[in-house]
Amino acid sequence: AMLQACLQSLRKDAGEVEPGEIDSLESAWAILRGDYACAERLLAQHENPSLSVLVQKIHLAVELKDFGEVVERCKSAILTAHRCKDLVAELLLLADLGSAYQRTGNALEAMRCANQVITQAEKANLPYLMGRGLQLKGILQISQGFERDALETFHHAAAYASENRFLPLLARAEGRLGIAYQNSGKYRLSLQHYEKALGLARNLGMRRDEAELLHNLAIVLASLGKNDESILYIRQARDIFAGLNDEQ
């Protein structure tokens, strides 16, 4: 509701708004919903993008796992954001740069990005970006086998998200807690966090997240011997992925 109110206000004063601001916000919402085709259409209209549009173009590339040039694009955009003294854009880009490094196997650089986001966000009192940095750090800790450290990190991220009502961030933190507890063999605790994340994702229309959570829930239920429920969740996840034209 808040996002729709912001968009309505921007459209009302469209003549006074920097070009691309409305498309930037709408594309951010489309990416969150998992509607990548809609985001691509909105962003493709801008050949010489503003910084806010550039941030979303890079974020979309990371979500689509299009890592061909994304690291260099990120570095260039970070310099632009730094010159513009736009710390929020700079840290958003740095978080995406860390995600790109993480997904391409460069854990050392990814952790450097995560720690930099956390440090700068804490210094500037930017709780959303603090949560983003913590989530990236937790993902790296899980990939390196440090489940106990990851649990602490994700609980910290969830607390930031909950306290500030960043519900999409909370949904993802709860989902990551589910993964961490699952990896530790604590299936019932894992289920609790997955179910909380699933409720949030459904309420927020985060369809791609919903499908991934259903898939993870199915694995935990199968581990607990609840095969009928597991199959039901797998089918629901498959239907959502099919609707999103996702090969998963």
C-alpha positions in Angstrom: 0.0 0.0 0.0 2.9 2.4 0.8 4.6 1.6 -2.5 1.3 2.3 -4.4 0.9 5.6 -2.6 4.5 6.6 -3.5 3.9 5.8 -7.2 0.6 7.7 -7.2 2.3 10.7 -5.7 5.2 10.5 -8.3 2.7 10.2 -11.2 0.8 13.3 -10.0 4.0 15.3 -10.0 5.6 13.6 -13.0 6.8 16.9 -14.5 8.9 17.6 -11.4 10.3 14.0 -11.1 13.7 13.0 -12.4 13.2 10.9 -15.6 13.1 7.2 -14.8 12.2 7.5 -11.1 8.7 6.0 -11.7 10.0 3.2 -13.9 12.7 2.5 -11.4 10.3 2.1 -8.5 7.8 0.0 -10.6 10.7 -2.2 -11.8 11.9 -2.7 -8.3 8.4 -3.9 -7.4 8.2 -6.2 -10.4 11.6 -7.8 -9.5 10.4 -8.3 -6.0 7.3 -10.1 -7.3 9.5 -12.2 -9.6 8.0 -10.7 -12.7 11.3 -10.2 -14.5 9.7 -9.8 -17.9 7.8 -6.7 -16.7 10.9 -5.3 -15.1 12.8 -5.8 -18.4 10.1 -3.9 -20.4 10.2 -1.0 -18.0 13.9 -0.7 -17.8 14.5 -1.2 -21.6 12.9 2.2 -22.2 16.0 4.0 -20.8 19.0 4.0 -23.1 20.8 6.5 -21.0 19.6 5.5 -17.6 19.6 7.7 -14.5 21.4 6.2 -11.5 18.2 4.8 -10.0 17.4 3.0 -13.2 20.9 1.8 -13.5 20.7 0.3 -10.0 17.6 -1.7 -11.0 19.1 -2.8 -14.3 22.0 -4.3 -12.4 19.8 -5.8 -9.7 17.7 -7.5 -12.4 20.8 -8.9 -14.1 21.9 -10.4 -10.8 18.4 -11.9 -10.2 18.5 -13.3 -13.7 22.0 -14.8 -13.0 23.2 -12.9 -16.0 26.8 -12.6 -14.7 28.6 -12.0 -18.0 29.5 -8.3 -17.4 27.6 -7.6 -14.2 30.7 -7.3 -12.0 32.3 -4.6 -14.2 28.9 -2.8 -14.6 28.6 -2.9 -10.8 32.0 -1.4 -10.2 31.4 1.4 -12.8 28.0 2.2 -11.3 29.4 2.2 -7.7 31.9 4.9 -8.8 29.1 6.9 -10.3 27.1 6.7 -7.1 30.1 7.7 -5.1 30.7 10.7 -7.3 27.0 11.6 -6.9 27.3 11.1 -3.1 24.4 8.7 -3.2 25.3 6.3 -0.4 22.1 4.3 -0.6 22.6 3.6 -4.3 26.3 2.8 -3.7 25.5 0.2 -1.0 22.7 -1.3 -3.0 25.1 -1.8 -5.8 27.8 -3.1 -3.5 25.3 -5.7 -2.1 24.5 -6.8 -5.7 28.3 -7.0 -6.5 28.7 -9.2 -3.5 25.8 -11.5 -4.7 27.4 -11.7 -8.1 30.8 -12.7 -6.6 29.1 -15.2 -4.3 27.2 -16.9 -7.2 30.3 -17.1 -9.3 32.4 -18.7 -6.6 34.5 -15.7 -5.4 33.6 -16.0 -1.7 36.5 -13.8 -0.5 35.4 -10.8 -2.6 31.8 -11.4 -1.7 32.5 -11.4 2.0 34.5 -8.2 1.6 31.4 -6.6 -0.1 29.1 -7.9 2.7 31.3 -6.5 5.5 31.7 -3.2 3.7 27.9 -2.8 3.3 27.3 -3.7 7.0 30.0 -1.3 8.2 28.9 1.7 6.1 25.2 1.0 6.7 25.7 0.9 10.5 27.8 4.1 10.4 25.1 5.9 8.3 22.2 4.4 10.3 20.7 2.7 7.2 18.9 -0.4 8.7 17.6 -1.8 5.4 21.0 -1.9 4.0 22.3 -3.3 7.3 19.8 -6.2 6.8 20.9 -6.7 3.2 24.5 -6.9 4.2 23.8 -9.3 7.0 21.8 -11.6 4.7 24.6 -11.7 2.1 27.1 -12.5 4.9 24.8 -15.3 6.2 24.5 -16.8 2.8 28.3 -16.9 2.5 28.6 -18.5 6.0 26.2 -21.3 5.0 28.1 -21.9 1.7 31.3 -22.2 3.8 29.7 -24.7 6.2 29.5 -22.3 9.2 25.8 -23.0 10.0 26.1 -21.8 13.6 27.5 -18.4 12.6 24.9 -18.1 9.8 22.1 -18.7 12.3 23.3 -15.8 14.4 23.7 -13.6 11.3 20.2 -14.4 9.9 18.6 -13.9 13.3 20.3 -10.5 13.5 19.0 -9.7 9.9 15.5 -10.8 10.8 15.5 -8.6 13.9 16.5 -5.5 11.8 13.8 -6.3 9.3 11.1 -6.9 11.9 11.9 -3.8 13.9 11.8 -1.6 10.9 8.9 -3.4 9.1 10.9 -4.3 6.1 8.6 -7.2 5.3 10.2 -8.5 2.1 13.6 -8.5 3.8 12.0 -10.3 6.8 10.5 -13.0 4.5 13.9 -13.7 3.0 15.7 -13.7 6.4 13.1 -16.2 7.8 13.6 -18.3 4.7 17.3 -18.3 5.2 16.9 -19.3 8.8 14.8 -22.2 7.5 17.8 -23.3 5.3 20.3 -22.9 8.1 18.2 -25.0 10.6 17.6 -27.6 7.8 21.3 -27.9 7.1 21.8 -28.4 10.9 19.2 -31.3 10.9 16.8 -29.3 13.1 13.8 -29.9 10.8 11.0 -28.8 13.1 12.6 -25.5 13.7 13.3 -25.2 10.0 9.6 -25.8 9.3 8.6 -22.9 11.6 10.8 -20.4 9.8 9.8 -21.7 6.4 6.1 -21.4 7.2 6.6 -17.8 8.6 8.5 -16.9 5.4 5.9 -18.5 3.2 3.0 -16.5 4.8 4.9 -13.2 4.3 5.9 -14.0 0.7 2.2 -14.9 -0.1 0.9 -11.7 1.5 3.5 -9.6 -0.4 2.9 -11.3 -3.8 6.6 -12.5 -3.9 5.7 -15.4 -6.2 9.2 -16.6 -7.0 10.1 -16.6 -3.3 6.9 -18.4 -2.6 7.8 -21.2 -5.0 11.3 -21.6 -3.6 9.9 -21.8 -0.1 7.4 -24.4 -1.1 10.2 -26.4 -2.7 12.3 -26.2 0.5 9.4 -27.0 2.7 8.7 -30.1 0.6 12.3 -31.3 1.2 12.0 -30.9 5.0 8.6 -32.6 5.1 10.0 -35.6 3.1 12.8 -35.7 5.7 10.2 -36.0 8.4 8.4 -38.8 6.5 5.4 -36.6 5.5 5.5 -37.6 1.9 1.9 -36.7 0.9 2.3 -33.2 2.1 5.7 -33.0 0.5 4.3 -34.0 -2.9 1.5 -31.4 -2.5 4.0 -28.6 -1.9 6.3 -29.7 -4.8 3.3 -29.6 -7.1 2.3 -26.1 -5.9 5.9 -24.9 -6.4 6.1 -26.4 -9.9 2.9 -24.6 -10.9 4.2 -21.3 -9.8 7.6 -21.8 -11.5 5.7 -22.8 -14.7 3.6 -19.6 -14.5 6.8 -17.6 -14.2 8.4 -19.4 -17.2 11.2 -20.5 -14.8 13.0 -23.7 -15.9 13.5 -24.7 -12.2 
